Amino acid sequence: MAKKTKKRSFFNRILPFLFIGGIVYAFLNSNLIGDGINIDLPNNQDRLSSHVLQYEEEVTAYAEEEGIEDHVDTLLALMMQESGGRGDDPMQASESLCGSVGCIDDADRSIEQGVTYFAQTLEQADYDEKLALQSYNFGSGFIDYVKDNGGEYTQDLAIEFSQLKYEELAHTGDYSCLRAEAEQYDACYGDIYYVDAVLGYKEAVSQQKSA
């Protein structure tokens, strides 16, 4: 009996520390998703990760080759939205190269292709950066859709295009809503809030550089 009491007393002494440790662990991990990309952090949200910033020189070099060096901050922000700078295809550029995911397995090749593709969409979009960004996500068919419907990017057109493409392709089972907000519109093709997300990161780029 004495031994059992002693064990119970020891457990009671360490219980508060176990409880506090559990709370700390839960708090630290509540801000992580997927491969550890920070989200919803009041003091860190929208900041570019070190994984993205390590590629700034490569992005700049390829942007200069394409004559779009003024868009380096946009490209870094785009990479942050696409992958957080992680993986072998940080620009998620495989589909623009070969039409399917996974054909690029080298970060430098991904950056080269991603910058080239963005430069192409930017030119096709008559240098409307918002239209080019959404087309990077949707595909260049969105540019034609916009030109046939007023000629300027709007959020409403992004939603309409996503609805049409999702209705067309839903039977494949390859598409689902990336954001809960998109479900109300049945706009589950691509990311209808892609432009806002990238531009949020772009604003953070200049803030980080001036800090």
LINMO-V324484 format. One record per pair of residues at least 24 apart in sequence whose C-alpha atoms are under 6 Angstrom apart, sorted by the first residue. I is the first residue (numbers start at 1). J is the second residue. D is the distance in whole Angstrom. If there is no record, write none. Layout:
# LINMO-V324484
i=I j=J d=D
i=I j=J d=D
This chain:
# LINMO-V324484
i=46 j=201 d=5
i=47 j=204 d=5
i=51 j=85 d=5
i=52 j=85 d=4
i=73 j=202 d=6
i=74 j=202 d=6
i=77 j=198 d=5
i=77 j=201 d=5
i=77 j=202 d=5
i=78 j=198 d=5
i=134 j=195 d=6
i=138 j=190 d=6
i=158 j=192 d=6
i=159 j=187 d=6
i=159 j=192 d=6
i=162 j=187 d=5
i=162 j=189 d=5
i=163 j=187 d=4
